[in-house]
Amino acid sequence: MPLRLELGFEIGAAWLDRERSQFIWLISYEGEDTFEEANERYWASPKREALGLDPAQYLVGREDRVVDPVQ
C-alpha cells in the first residue's frame, strides 16, 4: 500500500469478505495519466519488484471494476 500511495494512488476503503475468502479494496488515481497507465507503471515499478512479492503466490484471481461515485 505505501508504494501505491507514493505513486499517486488513493486508498478509499478496504473490506474482507471472510465467507468468500476475498479481500476487496477501492483504489483510485487522479493524475495526468489514466488509471490503467498508472496501474501499469505500478506493476512495472522496480520498487514493487524489490518487495519480492509475486502475485502468483497469493492471488488466485483478480477482478477489476471501474465504478462512479453516487452523490
C-alpha distances in whole Angstrom, upper triangle without the diagonal:
4,5,5,6,9,10,11,9,9,8,12,12,11,14,16,19,21,24,22,20,17,13,13,11,12,10,12,13,17,18,21,20,19,16,17,18,14,13,15,15,11,13,15,13,15,12,10,14,14,11,14,12,15,14,18,18,15,16,19,19,17,18,17,19,19,20,22,22,25,27
4,5,5,6,9,10,10,10,10,14,14,14,18,19,23,24,27,26,23,21,17,17,14,15,12,14,14,17,17,20,20,20,17,19,19,15,14,17,15,11,14,16,13,14,11,10,14,13,11,15,14,17,17,20,20,19,19,23,22,20,22,20,22,22,23,24,24,27,29
4,5,5,6,9,9,11,11,15,16,16,19,21,24,26,29,27,24,22,18,18,15,15,13,14,13,16,16,18,17,18,15,16,16,12,11,13,11,8,10,12,9,11,8,7,11,11,10,13,13,15,15,19,19,18,18,22,21,19,21,19,21,21,23,24,25,28,30
4,5,5,7,5,7,8,12,14,14,17,19,22,24,27,25,23,20,16,15,12,12,9,10,10,13,13,16,15,15,12,13,13,10,9,12,10,7,10,12,10,13,11,9,13,14,13,15,14,16,15,19,20,18,17,21,20,17,18,16,18,17,19,20,21,24,26
4,5,5,5,6,8,11,13,14,18,20,24,26,29,27,25,22,18,17,14,13,10,10,10,12,13,16,15,16,13,16,15,12,12,15,13,10,13,15,13,15,13,12,16,16,15,18,17,19,19,22,23,21,21,24,23,20,21,18,19,19,20,20,20,24,25
4,6,7,9,11,15,17,18,22,24,27,29,32,30,28,25,21,20,17,16,13,13,11,13,13,15,15,16,15,16,15,12,12,15,12,10,13,14,11,13,11,11,15,15,14,18,17,20,20,23,24,23,23,26,25,23,23,21,22,22,23,23,24,27,28
4,6,9,12,15,17,18,22,24,27,29,32,30,28,25,21,20,17,16,12,11,9,11,10,12,12,13,11,13,12,8,9,11,9,7,11,12,10,12,11,11,14,15,15,18,17,19,19,22,23,22,22,25,24,21,21,19,20,19,21,22,22,26,27
4,7,10,13,16,17,21,24,27,29,32,30,28,25,21,19,16,14,10,9,6,8,7,10,11,12,10,13,12,8,10,13,11,10,14,15,13,16,14,14,18,19,18,21,20,22,21,24,26,24,23,26,25,21,21,18,19,17,18,19,19,23,24
4,7,10,12,14,17,20,23,26,28,26,25,21,18,16,12,10,7,6,5,7,9,12,12,11,9,12,12,8,9,12,11,10,13,15,14,17,15,14,18,19,18,21,19,20,19,22,24,22,20,23,22,18,18,15,16,15,15,16,17,20,22
4,6,9,12,15,18,21,24,27,25,24,20,17,14,11,8,6,5,6,9,11,15,14,14,11,14,15,12,12,16,15,13,16,18,17,20,18,17,20,21,20,23,21,22,20,24,25,22,21,24,22,19,18,16,16,15,15,15,14,18,19
4,6,8,12,15,18,20,23,22,20,17,14,11,8,6,5,7,9,12,15,18,17,16,13,16,17,14,13,17,17,14,16,20,18,21,19,17,21,22,19,22,20,21,19,22,23,20,19,22,20,17,17,15,15,14,14,15,14,18,19
4,7,11,14,17,20,22,21,20,17,14,11,7,5,6,7,10,13,16,19,19,18,15,17,19,17,16,20,20,17,20,23,22,25,22,21,24,25,23,25,23,24,22,25,25,22,21,23,21,18,17,15,14,14,12,13,11,14,15
4,7,11,13,16,19,18,17,14,11,8,6,5,8,10,14,16,19,23,22,20,17,19,22,19,18,21,22,19,20,24,23,26,23,21,24,26,23,25,22,23,21,24,24,20,19,21,20,17,16,15,14,15,14,14,13,16,17
4,7,10,13,16,15,14,11,7,6,4,6,9,12,16,19,22,25,24,22,18,20,22,20,18,21,22,19,20,23,23,25,23,20,23,24,21,23,20,21,18,21,21,17,16,18,17,15,15,14,14,16,15,17,16,18,20
4,6,9,12,12,11,8,6,5,6,9,12,15,19,22,25,28,27,25,21,22,25,23,20,23,25,22,22,26,26,28,25,23,25,26,23,24,21,22,19,21,21,17,16,17,16,15,14,15,15,17,16,18,17,19,21
4,6,9,9,7,6,5,6,9,12,15,18,22,25,28,31,29,27,23,24,27,25,22,25,26,23,23,27,27,28,26,23,25,26,23,24,20,21,18,20,19,15,14,15,15,14,15,16,17,19,19,21,21,22,25
4,6,6,6,5,6,8,11,14,17,21,24,27,30,33,31,29,25,25,29,27,24,26,28,25,25,29,29,31,29,26,28,29,26,26,22,22,19,20,20,16,15,15,14,14,14,16,17,20,19,22,22,23,25
4,5,5,6,8,11,14,17,20,24,27,31,33,36,34,32,28,28,31,30,27,29,31,27,27,30,31,32,30,27,29,30,26,26,23,23,20,21,19,16,15,15,16,16,17,19,20,23,23,26,25,26,29
4,6,8,11,13,16,19,22,26,29,33,35,38,36,33,30,30,33,32,28,31,33,30,29,32,33,35,33,30,31,33,29,29,25,25,22,22,21,18,17,16,16,17,17,20,21,24,24,26,26,27,30
4,5,9,11,15,18,21,24,27,31,33,36,34,31,27,27,30,29,26,28,30,27,26,29,30,32,31,27,29,30,27,27,23,22,19,19,18,15,14,12,12,13,14,17,18,21,21,25,25,26,29
4,7,10,13,17,19,23,26,30,32,35,33,30,26,26,29,28,24,26,28,25,24,27,28,30,28,24,26,27,24,23,20,19,16,16,15,12,11,10,11,13,14,17,19,22,22,25,26,27,30
4,6,10,13,16,19,23,26,29,31,29,26,23,22,25,24,21,23,25,22,21,25,25,27,26,22,24,25,22,22,18,18,15,15,15,11,10,10,10,10,11,13,15,18,19,22,22,24,27
4,7,10,13,16,19,23,26,28,26,24,20,21,23,21,18,21,22,19,19,22,23,25,23,20,21,23,20,20,17,17,14,15,15,11,10,11,11,10,11,12,14,17,17,20,21,23,25
4,7,10,13,17,20,23,26,24,21,18,18,21,19,17,19,21,18,18,22,22,25,23,20,22,24,21,22,18,18,15,17,18,14,12,13,12,10,10,10,11,13,14,16,17,19,22
4,6,10,13,17,20,23,21,19,15,16,19,17,14,18,19,16,17,20,20,23,21,18,21,23,20,21,18,19,16,18,19,16,14,16,14,11,11,10,11,12,12,15,15,18,20
4,7,10,13,17,20,18,16,13,15,17,15,13,17,18,16,17,21,21,24,22,19,22,24,22,23,20,21,18,21,22,19,17,19,16,13,12,10,10,10,10,11,11,15,17
4,7,10,13,16,15,13,10,12,14,12,10,14,15,13,14,18,17,21,19,17,20,22,20,22,19,20,17,21,22,19,17,20,17,14,13,10,10,10,11,12,13,16,18
4,7,10,13,12,10,7,10,12,10,10,14,14,13,15,18,18,21,20,18,21,23,22,24,22,22,20,23,25,22,20,22,20,16,15,12,11,10,10,11,11,15,17
4,6,9,9,8,6,9,10,8,9,12,12,11,14,16,16,20,19,17,21,23,22,24,22,23,21,24,26,24,22,25,22,19,17,14,14,12,12,13,14,17,19
4,7,8,8,7,11,11,9,12,15,14,14,17,19,18,22,21,20,24,25,25,27,26,26,25,28,30,28,26,28,26,22,20,17,16,13,14,13,14,17,18
4,5,7,8,11,10,8,12,14,13,14,17,18,17,20,20,20,23,25,25,27,26,27,25,29,31,29,27,30,27,24,23,19,19,16,17,17,18,21,22
4,7,9,12,10,9,13,14,13,15,18,18,18,21,21,21,24,26,26,29,28,28,27,30,32,31,29,32,29,25,24,21,20,18,19,19,20,23,24
4,7,8,6,6,10,11,10,12,15,15,16,19,19,19,22,24,24,26,25,25,24,27,29,28,26,28,26,22,21,18,18,16,18,18,20,23,25
4,5,5,6,8,10,11,12,14,15,16,20,21,19,22,25,25,26,25,24,23,25,28,27,24,26,23,20,18,15,14,12,14,15,17,21,23
4,5,5,6,9,10,10,12,14,15,19,19,17,20,22,22,24,22,22,20,22,25,23,21,23,20,16,15,11,11,10,12,13,16,19,22
4,5,5,6,9,10,11,12,14,18,18,17,18,22,21,23,21,20,18,20,23,22,19,21,18,15,14,11,11,10,14,16,18,22,25
4,5,5,6,9,10,11,12,16,17,16,17,20,21,22,21,20,19,21,24,24,21,23,21,18,17,14,15,14,17,19,21,25,27
4,5,5,6,9,10,10,14,14,13,16,18,18,20,19,19,18,21,23,22,20,23,21,18,17,14,15,14,17,18,20,24,26
4,5,5,6,9,10,14,14,12,14,17,17,18,16,16,14,17,20,19,17,19,17,14,14,11,13,13,16,18,20,24,26
4,5,5,6,8,12,13,11,13,16,17,17,16,15,14,17,19,19,17,20,18,15,15,13,16,16,19,21,23,27,30
4,6,5,6,10,11,10,12,14,15,17,16,16,16,18,21,21,19,22,20,18,19,16,18,18,21,23,25,29,31
4,5,5,9,9,7,10,12,12,14,13,14,13,16,18,18,17,20,18,16,17,15,17,18,20,22,24,28,30
4,6,9,9,7,8,11,11,12,11,11,10,13,15,15,14,17,16,14,16,14,17,18,21,24,26,29,32
4,6,9,7,8,11,12,13,13,12,13,15,17,18,17,20,19,17,19,18,21,21,24,26,29,32,35
4,5,5,6,9,10,12,12,13,14,17,18,19,19,22,21,19,21,20,22,23,25,27,29,33,35
4,5,5,6,9,10,12,13,15,18,19,20,20,23,23,22,24,23,26,26,29,31,32,36,38
4,5,5,7,9,11,13,15,18,18,19,19,23,23,22,24,23,25,26,28,30,31,35,36
4,5,5,8,8,10,11,14,15,15,16,19,19,18,20,19,22,23,26,28,29,33,35
4,5,6,7,8,11,13,14,15,16,19,20,19,22,21,24,26,28,31,32,36,38
4,5,8,10,13,16,16,17,18,22,23,22,25,24,27,28,31,33,34,38,40
4,6,9,11,14,13,14,16,19,20,20,23,23,26,27,29,31,32,36,38
4,6,10,12,11,12,14,18,19,19,23,23,26,28,30,33,34,38,40
4,6,9,8,9,11,14,16,16,19,20,23,25,27,30,31,35,37
4,5,6,7,9,12,13,14,17,18,22,24,27,30,32,35,38
4,5,5,5,9,10,10,14,15,19,21,24,27,29,32,35
4,6,6,7,9,11,14,16,20,23,26,29,31,34,37
4,6,8,11,13,17,19,22,25,28,31,33,36,38
4,7,9,11,14,17,20,23,25,28,30,32,35
4,5,7,11,13,17,20,22,25,27,30,33
4,7,11,14,17,20,23,26,28,30,34
4,7,10,13,17,19,23,25,27,31
4,7,10,13,16,20,22,24,28
4,7,10,13,16,19,21,25
4,7,10,13,16,19,22
4,6,10,13,15,19
4,7,10,13,17
4,7,9,13
4,7,10
4,6
4
